[in-house]
Amino acid sequence: MGLTALLVLVIVSLRLSLRRSAQRETAFIAVWRPVLLEVVSDGTPRIPDALHGRDLLYFLKLWNYLQESLRGPAGDRLNALARQLHCDEAVRTLLRKGDRAERLLALLTLGHLREASAWDELAQQATGTDSLASLHAARALIKIDPLRGTELLLPLILRRRDWDVAQIANFLGEANQAFWLHLSKNILTIDTQHWPRALQLADALHLQLPFPSMQYILTHAPSVDTLVAALHMASGPTLLPAARGFLHHPDWRVRVESARFLGQFGDAEDLAPLQSLLQDAQWWVRYRAAQALADMPFYGTQKLSQLRSQATEAPVRDMLDHVLAEHGAGAAPEGV
């Protein structure tokens, strides 16, 4: 009974503490939100004399929330306010001594502040085992110096499988040009086992690598994953000869990407090979071949309808019906 009573007291105490904390945060936001909004709008707010130490986390949460939706001069003005309140010094202490949530908040803040003096600490955090903290640190490095950050992070980006490609593309978008320059220069010198991930990342960022590099990768691809990634991001008629060579590759994923490429950049020479893929054993290959034919401006759905009326095999007819329906076109009458 004594232990039960003690447990009840602890729970009540925690709830009261959380309630007081919530009330204090609400009161803090009521005072500081108008100040920060006035700073954002380039006004001249009356700034409180000091930021109490126990209010630092409330301030950083609100400040980072605004920073995430701002660019340019408004963000710079928020940075000036944070430095005026000595937040740049406080977050360095949080990074070294805070708990995990406080360290994550510190990493976000240092990135928005573009705090170059924290470079070494951020670089160390980027190599840590905490996946989320390392990602925040990587993003901060990119914000501080896109070119230097890209050079430092590229080996980590290719090696760390706990960093999702979409998450990396999200923060590298701020250093799009810097990343393109570095990747274009080094893509042929990195370990070929990392080519698929490098190509997937370039594709996620909508980047195009130089033609000689793409030609070399397609010619010397060491794996199916590399071929799939390279064909998926390949662009331009100059790569047609290479793409045609994979139209009957043993792996169906490669055939899918080759057919997709021909649908975008192929010519009359590619009609017969694509039509032959309509009989492929894999549903996705048949689908992509039919889509490719429909996408070709000199072929399109009208001729695809005529092809459907002449088809004799059920899988071919079914696939052409499927694609024609997607394009809002029906098959031509039998015998047309």
LODREN-415680 format. One record per residue: x, y, z of N, C-alpha, C in turn; residue in one letter. Coordinates in steps of 0.1 Angstrom, whole numbers, plus 5000, padded with zeros to 4 digits. Layout:
N
XYZXYZXYZa;...
***
This chain:
336
500849885000500050005000500950135000m;502050125007502950235008503550264994g;503950154987504450174973503450234964l;502250184965501150234957500850384959t;500850414972500650564975501750644970a;503050594971504150664965504050684950l;503650574943503450584929502450684925l;501350684933500250784930500850924931v;501550954942502151084944503151124933l;503851034928504851054917504051094905v;502951024902502151044890501551184891i;500951214902500351344904501351454903v;502551434909503551534908503951564893s;504151454886504451464872503451544864l;502151514866501051584859501051724863r;501251764875501251904879502451974873l;503551904872504751964866504551994851s;503951894844503651904830502652024828l;501652034837500652134835501352274837r;502152284847502852414849503752454838r;504452344832505252374821504452414809s;503352354806502452394795501952534797a;501552564809501052704812502152804810q;503352774814504452864812504852884797r;504752774790505052784775503952864769e;502752844772501652924767501853074769t;502153104782502453244785503653304778a;504653224776505853264769505453294754f;504753204748504353224734503553354732i;502653374742501853494741502653624740a;503753624747504653744748505553744735v;506153634732507253634722506753614708w;505653544705505253534692505053664684r;504353764691504253894684505653954681p;506553934690507853994688508553924676v;508553794675509153734664508453764651l;507153764651506453804639506753944634l;506954034644507254174640508654174634e;509554094640510954084634510854034620v;510053934618509953874604509453974594v;508554054598507954154589508754284588s;509954284594510954394593510454514601d;509754484612509254594621510354624632g;509954704641510854734653510154704666t;510054574669509354534681510154574694p;509354584705510054604718510454464723r;511754444723512254314726512554304741i;512054204748512254194763513754204766p;514054254777515454274781516354154780d;515854034784516653914784515753794782a;516353684778515653554777516053474788l;515153444797515353364809515853224805h;516853164812517353034808516352924807g;515352924816514352814815513452834804r;513452954797512552974786513352954772d;514552914773515352894761514752794751l;514352684757513752574748512452624742l;511652694749510452754743510752844732y;511752934734512153024723512652954711f;513552854713514152784702513052704694l;512052644701511052574693510252674684k;509852784690509152884682509952944671l;511252974674512153034664512352944653w;512652814656512852714645511652684637n;510452694643509252674636509052784625y;509352904629509353014619510453004608l;511652964612512752954603512452844592q;511752744596511452634586510552684574e;509852794576508952834566509452964559s;510653014563511153144558512453124550l;512753224541513953224534514353374533r;515653394530516153534527516153624539g;515853754537516053854547515253824560p;514053764559513253744571514053644580a;514653534574515453444582516653514588g;517253604581518453674585518153754598d;516953814597516553904608516253814621r;515753704619515553614630516853564636l;517853544627519153504632519853624640n;519653744635520153854643519553864657a;518253844658517653844671518153734680l;518353614674518853494682520253524687a;521053584679522453624683522453734694r;521453824692521353934702521053884716q;520253774716519853704728520853594733l;521953584726523053494729522653344728h;521653324719521253184716522353104710c;523253164702524253094695525253024705d;525453094716526253034727525552934734e;524252954737523452864745523252724738a;523052734725522852604718524152524717v;525252584717526552504717526552424730r;526152484741526152414754525152304753t;523952324747522952224746523452104738l;524152134727524752024719525651934726l;526451994735527351914743526751844755r;525851914762525351864775523851824775k;523151864765521751844766521351694764g;520051664766519551534763519251524748d;518751414743518651384729517751494722r;516651524728515651614722516351754722a;517051794732517751924732518851924722e;519551814720520651814710520051824696r;518951764694518351774680517951914678l;517351984688516952124686518152214684l;519252184691520452254689521052244675a;520952124670521452094656520652174646l;519352174647518452254639518852404639l;519052454652519252594654520652634648t;521652554650522952584644522952594629l;522152504623521952514608521352634603g;520252674610519552794606520352924608h;521152914619522053024622523253034613l;523452924606524652914597525952944605r;526052874617527052894627528352814622e;529252884615530452824609531352774620a;531352844632532252804643531952674649s;530752614646530352484651530652374641a;531352404630531552314619532152174624w;533152174632533852054636532851964645d;532152034653531151954662530051894653e;529551974643528551924635529051804626l;530251814621530851714613530951584621a;531351594634531451484643530051414645q;529051504647527651454649527151384637q;527551424625527151364612527651224611a;528651184618529251054617528750964628t;527851014637527450944649526450834645g;526150754655525250634653523750674654t;523450784659522050834660521650884646d;520750804640520350834626519750974624s;518851014633518151144632519051254635l;519851244645520851344649521851364638a;522351254632523351264621522751334609s;521451314606520851374595520651524598l;520251564610520151704613521551774612h;522551704617523851764616524351784601a;523951684593524351694578523551814572a;522351824576521551934570522152074575r;522552074587523152204592524452234585a;525252134582526552154574526252214560l;525152154554524852204541524352354541i;523552384552523152524553524252624555k;525252574563526352664566527252684553i;527552584546528452594534528152484525d;527252504515526752404506527952324499p;528852394493529952324486530852244495l;531252304506532152234515531352114522r;530152144525529352034531529151924522g;528851944509528651844499529951754498t;531051824497532351744496532551654508e;532251704520532451634532531451514533l;530151544529529051444532528951344521l;529451364509529151264498529551124502l;530751094508531050954512530050904522p;529650984532528650944542527250914535l;526851004526525550984519525550854512i;526650814506526650694498526750564507l;527350584519527650474527526550444537r;525850544542524950534553523550484548r;523250364550521950314546520750354555r;521150404567520050454576519550594572d;520250654562519750784557518950754544w;517650774545516750754534517050854522d;517050804510517250894498516351014498v;515150994501514151104501514551214512a;514951164524515451264534516651334530q;517551264523518851334519518451434508i;517651394499517251494488516551614494a;515851594505515151704511516051814515n;517151784522518051884526519151924516f;519451834506520351864496519751954485l;518451964486517752054476518252204478g;518752234490519252364493520652384487e;521252274483522652274477522652204464a;521552214457521352144444522552154435n;522952284432524052304422525352254427q;525652274440526852234446526952074445a;525952014448525951864448526051814434f;525451874424525551844410527051854405w;527651964409529051984405529951874411l;529751844423530651754430530351604425h;529051574423528751434418529251424404l;529051524395529451514381530951494380s;531651554389533151544389533651414394k;532851344403533451234410532651104407n;531551104400530750984398531550864393i;532550884384533250774378534450724387l;534650804397535850764406535350694419t;534050714422533550644435533450494433i;533350424443533250284443531950244435d;532150154425530950124417529750064425t;530050004437528949954445528050064449q;528550194449527750304453527050374442h;527250324430526550394418525050394419w;524350284423522950284423522450394433p;522950404444522550514454522850654449r;523950674443524350804438523350844427a;523050744418522050774407520650794412l;520250724422518950744428518850884434q;519850924440519851054447519851164436l;520651154426520651244415519251254408a;518651134407517251134401516251204410d;516351184423515451244433515651394433a;516851444430517051594429516851644415l;516351564406516151604392517351654385h;518551584388519751624382520051534370l;520751594360521251514349522751514349q;523351394348524851384347525251394333l;526551434331527051454317526851324309p;526651344296526451224287527651124288f;528851174288529951074288529850984301p;529551044312529450964324528250864324s;527150914319526050814318526350704308m;526950744297527350634287528250534293q;529250584301530250494307529550404317y;528650454325527950374336527050274329i;526350304318525450214312526350094305l;527550134301528350034294529049944304t;529450004316530249924326529449894339h;528149904338527349884350527649744356a;528049734369528349614375527249534380p;526049594380524849524386523549564380s;522549484382521249514376520749644383v;520949664396520549784403521049904397d;522349904393522950014386522350044373t;522049944365521349954352520050024354l;519249964363517850024365517950164369v;518850204378518950344383519350434372a;520350384364520850464353519850494342a;519150384338518150394328516950484332l;516650474345515550554351515750704350h;517050744352517350884351517950934338m;518150834329518750874316517850964308a;518351054301517551144293518251184280s;517551204270518051254257518351144247g;518151184234518251084223519651034221p;520651104227522051054225522350924232t;521450884242521650764249520750644243l;520050674231519250574225519950444222l;521150454216521750324212522050234225p;522450294236522650224248521350164253a;520350244254519050204259518450084251a;518550094238518049984229518749854232r;519949864236520649734239520149654251g;519349724259518849654271517349614270f;516749634258515349614257514949464259l;515949374257515649234259516649174269h;516949254279517749214290517149104298h;517949004304517348894312516448944324p;516849054330516149104341514949194337d;513749164341512549234337512549384341w;513249414352513249554357514049644347r;515149584341515849654331515049674318v;514249574314513449584302512349694304r;511849704317510849804320511449944317v;512649964323513250104322513650134307e;514150034300514450054286513250094278s;512150024280510950054273510450194276a;510550224289510150364293510950474286r;512250444285513150544279512750554264f;512550444257512150444243510850524241l;509950514250508750584249508950734249g;509950774255510250924256511050974245q;512050884240513050934231513250854219f;512450744218512650654206512050714193g;512350634182511850674169511150554162d;510850564149510150464142510950334143a;512250334144513050214145512650124157e;512050194167511850124180510450064181d;509550084171508150044171508149884172l;508849824163508749674163509249614175a;510449654181510949594193509949614205p;509349734206508349764216507149674215l;506649654202505549574200505849424204q;507049384202507349244206507349234221s;507549344229507549334243506149314248l;505149344240503749324244503449174247l;504349084243504148944246505048894257q;505748994264506648954275505848884286d;506548794293505948714304505648804316a;506348914317506149004329505049114326q;504149124335503049224333503549364332w;504549404340505049534340505749574327w;506449474321507149494308506049524298v;505049444297503949464287503349594289r;503049634302502449764305503349874300y;504649874303505449984300505649994285r;505649874278505849874263504549944257a;503349904262502149964257502150114260a;502550154271502550294275503550374266q;504750314263505750374255505150394241a;504450304235503850314222502750434222l;501950434233500950534234501550674235a;502750684241503450814244504150864232d;504450784222505150824211504250914202m;504651044199503751134192503451084178p;504351004172504050964158503250834158f;502950774170502150654171500850674178y;500950694191499850734199498750634200g;497650684206496550584210495750544197t;495650624187494950584175495550464169q;496850464167497450344161497550224171k;497550264184497450154194496150084194l;495050164191493750104189493750004177s;494350044167494449964155495249834158q;496249854165497049734169496249634178l;495449694187494549614195493549534187r;493049594176492049524168492649404160s;493949414158494649304151495249204160q;495249224173495949134183495149004184a;495848894185495148764186495448704200t;496448744207496748684220496048754231e;495448684240494648744251495448844260a;496748804264497448894272497749034265p;498049024252498349144245497049234244v;495949164241494649244240494249304253r;494449234264494049284277494949404281d;496249394278497149504281496849624273m;496549614260496249724252494949784256l;493949704260492649754265492949844278d;493749784286494149854299494749994296h;495750004288496450124285495550224277v;494750174268493850264261492750324270l;492350244280491350294289491950404298a;493250384302493950484309494050614302e;494250604288494350724280493050774275h;491950714280490650764276490250734261g;490850624256490650594242490150444242a;489250414233488750284231489450214219g;489350084218489850014207489150044194a;489750034183489150054170488249934168a;487249954160486349844156487149724150p;486649604152487349494146487449504131e;488649474126488849474111489349604106g;489449714115489849844110491449834109v;
***
